[in-house]
């Protein structure tokens, strides 16, 4: 992994930036799922939240790789 993002002169690993973006998306998605009532169908909500985070992080990483941005 060679990609880095410069924010105000501070170099951050691109995976960290993607993880922060994935966390924001998961928070919004978690609230939406709670509002709809989808969490009634699962036995352990934190495990579903972690799985959603990993899936979204992988999706973001694959999208940035396919667009030529190296995570």
Secondary structure, DSSP 8 states (H G I E B T S, - for coil): ---EEEETTEEEEHHHHHHHHHHHHHHHHHHHHHHHTGGGG-S-HHHHHHHHHHHHHHHHHHHHHHTT---
